[in-house]
Every structure is written in C-alpha cells, then in structure tokens.
Amino acid sequence: MFEQRSMVWDYLVFIIFVIASTFVALYSKFFGPKENTKADFVFAAGKVSMGAMMLSIARGTLGVRSFLGFPSELFYRGSTMWETLYGMVLAYPIVCFVFVPVYFSLGITSVYQYLDLRFKSRLVRCLASGTYIVRQLLNQGVTVFTPCVALNTIIGIPYWASIFGITIVSIIFTVMVLHLLIVLPKRRRFQWRVENNVEG
C-alpha cells in the first residue's frame, strides 16, 4: 500500500515537471522577447553573461547519458572516468572565452560558417556538417533510450510509452525552433518588401 502511494507521488512529480517544462517553452515562444535573426537567437543579442553561456554549452554537450552514465561508470569501473571530466571542465571556458568571441565578432553563428570563411571552401563546410549529422543520427538512439531505461526502472513506464512521449515532445520543440529560425524571418522579409514596395 505504501509503495503504491509513493508511486502516485512519483507519477505526479514527473507529470508536473513535463507540463511545467513545456509551458515555460511555449510561454517564452509566444509571449517572451522576439528574436529577429538567427544571430539574435544564438547570441541573445550579446545580453547573456559568460556563466549563462557556459551553462548553455554544457547543457548542449552533456546530455542525459552523461548524468546517468558517468555515476554508473564510476561505480562499476572505478575513478578512471574522472580523466574525461578534466577535458570537459577545461573545454567550456576555452569555448566561451576564445571561440565564441571570434564567432561573435565575425557575425557568424556556427563553426561550419567559420570553416567556410577560413578555408574558402563550401566542401569543407558540407563535410564537417555532414559528419556531425551522421554522428547525431547515430547518437539519437542512445539519447532517446537512456531516459526510457530510467523511467522504466524508477516509475515503471513501459519503454514504448516513454519512447513515444520523448519523440513527440522532441518533434514539438523542433518544429517550434524551425518556425522561429526559418518561417518568421521569411515572413518579416516579406512584410518589409511589401511595406517598402520592393519586388523579388
């Protein structure tokens, strides 16, 4: 009886967390400050502190696999996993204080644009972005399945249900970002052309 009551609280906390996370994102999309360009979206118009930028980069690179995988690796295989953490701790300040200012001063938003400028070769840019896409596609299976194992172990949610839920939430957020980066700028350019009587 006690275990069933504690499971109800686990489900309740999980559902509230998912709804709150989705609501914050939707609220900031529709009622928050509007970004005009991709650079505004990436650099937040230069208004973000270096600490917030480091946390953002850490969130982008340290996924759920790191939070679930590192403790278990340390437990089962010993402290050799600490050696990978040294590189990570050094990497974030280097990226924020060396690379990001260069990107910002050049007015570019990705390392692929930098490669294009540096080597004056669209082929290099396409090869680099292509290898990243292949890596991410191979990575997605593990990234989606890892939290499903945790949800199944802790709360008892079946694998199919958590995979379906995570996929739906991911699709919703991807569509929101694509709308922000592609559809809205095109609409603004069209409105500008109409207002200024520019053809094309």
Disulfide bonds with the S-S distance in Angstrom:
none
